[in-house]
Amino acid sequence: MGKEKLIRFGVSLPEDLLTRFDALIESESYPNRSEAIRDLMRESLIKREWQAKSQDVAGAITLVYDHHQRELVKRLTDLQHDFHSLIISSQHIHLDHDNCLEVIVVKGTTKEVLNLSRVLRATKGVKFGELTMASTGRRLK
């Protein structure tokens, strides 16, 4: 795959907005405005992908739970088997004597992934659950 053609364009905006944006990109360690703007554009496009319920998307579901909770580990495992076609990988981390962190990498339609996330997060005993939206990358450059 060859090098992507870059196009320059100008943007007009209020000075105060640019000043605040420059402070933001400096605090986030971006090398320049172009990189920061590219990331904002990609983020906006990913959000659009997730709004179309039939789009193929990717993401990660993060769960924190007490593994001593009766039947919880079995229930979470059973649910993941019920949705095995969406799950690419999972990682189980022991945070301390009682708490575990599980990261479940998923890929499927927006509707399917959101449903799986809701089901897992709503399971009794899950202390924290969050879906991080990502993209399959097919429509992004």
C-alpha positions, -999 to +999 in steps of 0.1 A: +000+000+000+015+033-011+018+065+009-015+083+014-020+116-004-022+145+020-044+175+013-040+209+030-070+230+039-076+261+059-099+265+088-112+298+102-122+300+139-122+323+168-088+331+184-100+320+219-111+286+205-077+280+188-059+291+220-079+266+241-073+239+214-036+245+214-035+241+252-054+209+249-032+194+222-001+204+242-015+187+273-022+155+253+013+156+238+003+159+202+033+169+180+011+193+160-024+205+152-028+183+122-024+151+143-049+163+168-074+173+141-070+139+124-078+121+157-109+143+163-121+135+128-115+098+132-133+099+166-163+116+150-164+090+122-162+061+147-192+076+166-211+077+133-203+040+127-217+032+161-249+051+154-256+028+124-269-003+142-260-026+114-224-015+109-196-039+118-177-024+148-151-034+173-146-026+209-137-037+244-159-044+273-142-039+307-157-055+338-147-053+375-163-078+398-158-097+431-150-132+421-163-145+455-199-135+445-218-167+443-221-181+408-210-148+392-179-162+374-199-191+361-227-168+349-202-144+331-186-174+314-219-188+303-230-154+289-197-152+270-203-186+255-238-175+245-222-146+226-191-165+214-195-153+178-189-117+189-160-123+213-125-122+198-105-125+230-108-120+268-083-114+295-088-120+332-067-101+357-066-106+395-066-071+410-065-083+446-078-111+468-114-102+460-116-083+428-110-093+391-108-072+360-119-087+327-114-072+293-134-087+265-125-077+229-156-078+207-165-075+170-199-075+155-228-052+145-234-022+168-267-037+179-251-070+189-221-055+207-243-030+226-266-059+237-237-080+249-223-051+268-256-044+285-261-080+295-227-084+310-227-050+328-262-057+342-252-091+357-257-091+395-223-088+412-206-067+384-192-036+402-182-017+371-187-022+334-179-001+304-179-005+266-151+013+248-161+019+212-135+013+185-136+008+148-127-022+126-106+004+107-120-005+073-135+029+068-107+050+084-074+061+069 
